[in-house]
Amino acid sequence: MNRILQELSAMSVEELCQSAAELRDRGKGRVVSFSPKVFIPLTQLCRDFCRYCTFRRHPQQGSRLYMTAEEVLETARAGERAGCREALFVLGERPEERYPEARLWLRQQGYDSTVEYLHSMCALVLRETRLYPHSNPGTVSYAEVASLREVNASMGLMLESTSERLCGAMGPHEQAPSKRPELRLRTLEIAASLKVAFTTGLLVGIGETEIERLEAMMVIRDLQRQHGHIQEVIIQNFRAKPETPMGSSTELSLRDTLRTVAAARIVLGEDANIQVPPNLVPGDGGGPESAFLRCGINDWGGISPVTIDYVNPEAPWPAVEQMRQAMALEGFRLSARFPVYPEYLIKRPEFVPAPLLERIRSEMTAAGYIPDKGAALPVPREPGRAAHAHSGLEA
């Protein structure tokens, strides 16, 4: 491992990008995917305090602790009307462990935990819409993953980093117990044992070194080689937000971000699905397509025509049709996918619940994508506008 780390660290960004692009072309061709999604922030309460986060809310910051079933369904239906196929459920980590208000709300609705409520809302969306849930519930137990698997096409948890140093005094995860690497790796291993098509990734630029990034990539690579369940790896760059303790921290430059993404392709291999969020990447004057397509990515992740990015509310989604046209000029084709990647739908069906697999297969193309009916997705909403408006969940 040390030899590989040294070799990668010694390569220039140009050398890394060239090697990464060649690997991507060999393994994935020139098709780059995205998932038309609707963002459902089930609750912004969280037991953790990450020093860069603006997603979390305190109970006193709004009258709504959780989205109600009616609000969830309203948002999902708005996404359905706009052509979305993914319902991305995001939520804080076990808020009932910190806040009695959360425990009381859940008990009044007939639930023992946030994860139990999440299961109910995923089932609701599956019953009432054509959307497929993808949940990011945080660190979860074996029983919780087994339950959520029934009502999710795929699931996810960002590893973020394997550096214990970041959990130390004044580190970004000092007051975030669920961000301990061993706990997050345990959730990834549970997902593997239950054969869940799983998304993970790194949050880069929060204080880790380049070597620590490479080490984390290798951990993900080894998990995938052993279990085969990691359907996608996100390389997400940290964005400094003024209202947070890390608001004055330095973000990764475009050059360092490109270097990191290219290294991820080289480490993870030609068959990996590697994503960067197009609303977060630092630009070079020509939009995200002009740089990141050249360093080995093959996916842009979820893009919503309906809801803002609640985790990064300052960053608007790009317009899909503009991306499609810009990518075509560079020789790439943009294709819409389901929350499950095509190869898992076609070659690895054991990673998708049978009823959901049958349902998706009845809709997908022969290559495993969402059929292109010639209709463009609407232009995404600007930050601050969403499909629903309820106190306490506005970003």
C-alpha positions in Angstrom: 0.0 0.0 0.0 2.8 2.4 0.9 4.3 2.0 -2.6 1.0 2.7 -4.3 0.4 5.8 -2.1 3.9 7.1 -2.9 3.4 6.6 -6.7 0.0 8.3 -6.7 1.3 11.2 -4.6 4.3 11.6 -7.0 2.1 11.9 -10.2 1.2 15.3 -11.5 -2.5 16.2 -11.8 -2.2 16.0 -15.6 -0.8 12.5 -15.4 -3.5 11.4 -12.9 -6.3 12.8 -15.0 -5.1 11.2 -18.2 -4.8 7.8 -16.6 -8.2 8.2 -14.9 -9.9 9.2 -18.1 -8.5 6.2 -19.9 -9.7 3.8 -17.2 -13.2 5.4 -17.3 -13.4 5.1 -21.0 -12.3 1.4 -20.9 -14.7 0.5 -18.1 -17.7 2.8 -18.6 -17.4 4.2 -22.0 -18.7 7.7 -22.8 -22.1 7.5 -21.0 -22.3 9.6 -17.9 -25.4 9.2 -15.7 -27.5 11.2 -13.3 -30.5 10.5 -11.1 -33.6 12.8 -11.5 -34.5 13.0 -7.8 -36.6 14.8 -5.2 -35.0 15.7 -1.9 -37.0 14.8 1.2 -35.4 16.1 4.4 -37.4 14.0 6.8 -35.9 15.7 9.8 -33.1 18.1 10.3 -32.7 17.3 14.0 -29.4 15.5 14.7 -27.6 14.2 17.7 -24.2 15.1 16.1 -22.6 18.5 15.8 -20.3 18.6 12.7 -18.3 21.8 12.5 -19.2 22.4 8.8 -22.9 21.5 8.8 -25.8 23.8 8.2 -28.3 21.0 7.7 -28.9 20.3 11.3 -31.5 22.2 13.3 -32.3 22.6 17.0 -35.9 22.0 18.1 -36.3 25.7 18.9 -35.4 26.7 15.4 -38.8 25.8 14.0 -42.2 24.4 15.0 -41.8 21.3 12.8 -39.6 18.6 14.1 -40.3 16.1 11.3 -41.9 16.3 7.9 -45.4 14.9 8.2 -46.7 12.1 6.0 -48.7 14.6 4.0 -45.7 16.8 3.4 -43.6 13.8 2.4 -46.2 12.7 -0.1 -46.8 16.2 -1.4 -43.0 16.6 -2.1 -42.8 13.1 -3.7 -45.8 13.8 -6.0 -44.3 17.1 -7.1 -41.1 15.2 -8.0 -43.1 12.6 -9.9 -44.9 15.3 -11.9 -41.5 16.8 -12.8 -40.2 13.5 -14.1 -38.1 12.4 -11.0 -37.7 8.7 -10.2 -35.7 8.9 -7.0 -37.0 9.9 -3.6 -33.8 10.8 -1.7 -34.5 10.7 2.1 -32.0 12.5 4.2 -32.2 13.0 7.9 -30.2 13.8 11.0 -28.6 11.0 13.1 -30.9 9.6 15.7 -32.2 12.9 17.1 -34.4 11.1 19.6 -31.3 10.2 21.5 -30.6 13.9 22.2 -33.9 15.7 22.1 -36.9 14.8 24.2 -39.0 16.8 21.8 -38.1 14.3 19.1 -39.0 11.3 21.3 -42.3 12.8 22.1 -43.2 13.6 18.5 -42.3 10.1 17.4 -44.3 8.5 20.3 -47.3 10.6 19.5 -47.2 9.3 15.9 -46.8 5.7 17.0 -43.1 5.2 16.3 -40.2 4.2 18.6 -37.4 5.7 16.5 -36.6 7.9 13.6 -35.5 4.9 11.5 -38.9 3.3 12.1 -40.6 6.4 10.9 -38.3 6.6 7.9 -39.4 3.0 7.0 -43.0 4.0 7.1 -42.4 7.1 4.8 -40.5 5.1 2.3 -43.3 2.5 2.1 -45.8 5.4 1.6 -43.8 6.8 -1.3 -43.5 3.4 -2.9 -47.3 2.8 -2.6 -48.5 6.2 -3.7 -46.0 7.3 -6.4 -43.7 6.0 -9.2 -40.6 7.1 -7.2 -38.1 4.7 -5.7 -36.7 5.6 -2.2 -33.0 5.9 -1.6 -32.3 6.5 2.1 -29.3 8.0 4.0 -30.3 7.1 7.6 -26.8 7.4 9.2 -25.2 4.6 11.2 -27.7 1.8 11.6 -28.0 -1.6 13.1 -28.4 -5.0 11.3 -32.1 -5.1 12.1 -32.6 -1.5 10.9 -30.8 -2.1 7.5 -32.8 -5.4 7.1 -36.0 -3.5 7.6 -35.1 -0.5 5.4 -33.9 -2.8 2.6 -37.5 -3.9 2.0 -38.6 -0.3 1.0 -35.5 1.1 -0.6 -34.1 0.5 -4.0 -30.7 1.4 -2.6 -29.2 3.1 0.5 -26.2 5.1 1.4 -23.8 6.4 4.0 -20.9 8.7 3.4 -17.7 7.3 4.9 -16.3 10.8 4.7 -12.9 9.9 6.1 -11.0 7.1 7.8 -8.9 9.6 9.7 -9.4 9.2 13.5 -7.5 12.5 13.8 -10.5 14.4 12.5 -12.5 13.2 15.5 -10.0 14.8 17.9 -10.0 18.1 19.8 -11.2 20.9 17.5 -11.5 18.5 14.6 -14.6 18.7 12.4 -16.1 15.5 14.0 -15.1 16.2 17.6 -18.7 16.4 18.7 -20.1 13.9 16.2 -20.0 10.4 17.6 -21.5 8.8 14.6 -18.7 10.1 12.4 -16.1 7.7 14.0 -14.7 5.7 11.1 -15.2 2.3 12.8 -18.9 3.0 13.2 -19.4 4.0 9.7 -17.4 1.1 8.3 -19.6 -1.2 10.5 -22.7 0.1 8.7 -21.0 -0.5 5.3 -20.2 -4.0 6.4 -23.8 -4.6 7.6 -25.1 -3.4 4.2 -22.7 -5.9 2.5 -24.0 -8.8 4.6 -27.6 -8.0 3.7 -26.7 -7.4 0.0 -27.8 -3.8 -0.2 -26.8 -1.7 -3.3 -24.9 0.9 -1.4 -23.5 4.4 -2.0 -20.6 5.8 0.0 -17.9 8.3 -0.5 -15.5 10.9 0.8 -16.0 14.5 2.0 -12.7 16.1 1.1 -11.1 19.3 2.3 -12.2 19.1 5.9 -8.7 18.8 7.3 -7.5 15.4 6.0 -4.2 15.0 4.2 -3.8 13.7 0.6 -2.4 10.4 2.0 -5.5 10.1 4.3 -7.7 10.5 1.3 -5.9 7.8 -0.6 -6.1 5.5 2.4 -9.8 6.0 2.7 -10.2 5.2 -1.0 -8.3 2.0 -0.5 -10.6 1.0 2.3 -13.6 1.4 0.1 -11.8 -0.5 -2.7 -11.1 -3.4 -0.4 -14.7 -3.5 0.8 -16.0 -3.6 -2.8 -13.6 -6.3 -3.8 -14.7 -8.4 -0.9 -18.5 -7.8 -1.1 -19.4 -6.2 -4.4 -22.2 -4.0 -2.8 -20.7 -0.5 -3.3 -22.6 0.7 -6.3 -21.2 4.2 -6.3 -18.5 6.3 -4.7 -19.0 10.1 -4.3 -16.1 12.5 -4.1 -17.7 15.5 -2.4 -15.7 18.6 -1.9 -16.2 20.6 1.4 -17.9 24.0 1.0 -17.2 26.5 3.8 -20.4 28.0 5.1 -20.0 31.4 7.0 -22.4 30.5 9.8 -20.5 27.4 10.9 -17.3 27.0 13.0 -15.4 26.0 9.8 -16.8 29.0 7.9 -13.3 30.5 7.4 -11.6 27.2 6.4 -9.9 27.0 3.1 -11.7 24.9 0.4 -9.8 22.6 -1.9 -8.8 24.3 -5.1 -10.1 23.1 -8.5 -6.7 21.5 -9.2 -6.6 19.6 -5.9 -10.2 18.5 -6.4 -9.4 17.2 -9.8 -6.4 15.4 -8.4 -8.5 13.7 -5.8 -11.2 12.6 -8.2 -8.7 11.2 -10.7 -6.9 9.3 -7.9 -10.2 7.8 -6.9 -10.7 6.4 -10.4 -7.2 4.9 -10.4 -7.6 3.4 -6.9 -11.1 2.1 -7.4 -10.7 0.9 -10.9 -12.4 1.0 -14.3 -15.6 -0.7 -13.1 -16.3 1.7 -10.3 -19.1 4.3 -10.5 -17.5 7.6 -9.4 -19.6 10.7 -8.9 -19.0 14.3 -8.1 -22.0 16.6 -7.2 -22.2 19.1 -10.1 -23.6 21.9 -7.9 -20.6 21.8 -5.6 -17.5 21.3 -7.7 -15.3 24.4 -8.2 -15.6 25.7 -11.7 -13.0 26.6 -14.3 -15.1 29.0 -16.2 -16.7 26.4 -18.4 -19.0 24.6 -16.0 -18.3 21.3 -14.2 -18.4 19.3 -17.5 -15.3 20.9 -18.9 -13.0 19.6 -16.2 -14.4 16.7 -14.3 -15.3 14.6 -17.4 -11.6 14.6 -18.1 -10.6 13.1 -14.8 -12.6 9.9 -14.8 -16.1 10.4 -13.4 -19.1 8.6 -14.9 -22.0 10.1 -12.8 -23.3 13.4 -11.6 -25.5 12.0 -8.8 -29.0 13.3 -8.1 -30.2 16.5 -9.7 -33.6 17.9 -8.7 -36.0 20.0 -10.7 -38.2 20.4 -7.6 -36.3 20.8 -4.4 -33.1 22.5 -3.4 -30.0 20.8 -2.0 -30.9 21.0 1.7 -27.3 20.0 2.7 -25.8 22.8 0.6 -28.7 25.2 0.1 -26.4 27.9 -1.3 -25.6 25.8 -4.3 -28.2 25.6 -7.1 -28.5 22.5 -9.2 -27.3 22.9 -12.8 -29.8 22.8 -15.7 -29.8 19.3 -17.1 -30.4 20.2 -20.7 -27.5 22.7 -20.6 -25.3 19.9 -19.2 -26.5 17.5 -21.8 -25.5 19.9 -24.6 -22.2 20.8 -23.1 -21.3 17.1 -22.6 -22.2 16.3 -26.2 -19.7 18.8 -27.4 -17.0 16.8 -25.5 -18.2 13.4 -26.9 -20.3 12.2 -23.9 -23.9 11.2 -23.6 -25.9 12.1 -20.5 -28.4 9.3 -19.4 -30.9 9.3 -16.6 -30.8 6.4 -14.2 -32.7 4.9 -11.4 -31.4 5.0 -7.8 -29.8 1.6 -8.6 -27.1 1.5 -11.2 -27.7 -0.4 -14.4 -25.2 -3.2 -13.7 -26.9 -4.1 -10.4 -30.3 -4.2 -12.2 -29.0 -6.4 -14.9 -26.0 -8.4 -13.6 -26.4 -8.3 -9.8 -30.1 -8.6 -9.0 -29.4 -10.1 -5.6 -28.6 -6.6 -4.4 -32.1 -5.2 -5.0 -35.3 -6.3 -3.3 -37.2 -8.7 -5.6 -40.4 -6.6 -5.8 -38.6 -3.4 -6.5 -36.3 -5.1 -9.0 -39.3 -6.5 -10.9 -40.9 -3.0 -10.9 -37.9 -1.2 -12.1 -37.1 -3.8 -14.8 -40.6 -3.3 -16.2 -39.8 0.4 -16.8 -36.1 0.4 -17.7 -34.4 0.3 -21.1 -32.4 -2.8 -22.1 -29.3 -1.0 -20.8 -30.8 -0.4 -17.4 -31.6 3.4 -17.7 -34.7 5.5 -17.5 -36.3 5.6 -21.0 -35.7 9.0 -22.7 -39.1 10.1 -23.8 -37.7 13.3 -25.4 -39.0 15.6 -22.6 -36.5 17.8 -20.8 -36.6 18.1 -17.0 -37.7 21.5 -15.8 -35.0 24.0 -14.9 -34.1 23.4 -11.2 -35.4 25.8 -8.6 -33.2 28.4 -7.1 -32.0 28.1 -3.5 -34.7 29.0 -1.0 -37.5 27.7 -3.1 -38.9 24.1 -2.7 -41.9 22.0 -3.5 -43.2 22.4 0.0 -42.9 25.2 2.6 -43.2 24.3 6.2 -41.6 26.0 9.2 -38.4 24.5 10.5 -37.4 22.6 7.4 -36.4 25.5 5.2 -32.7 25.6 4.5 
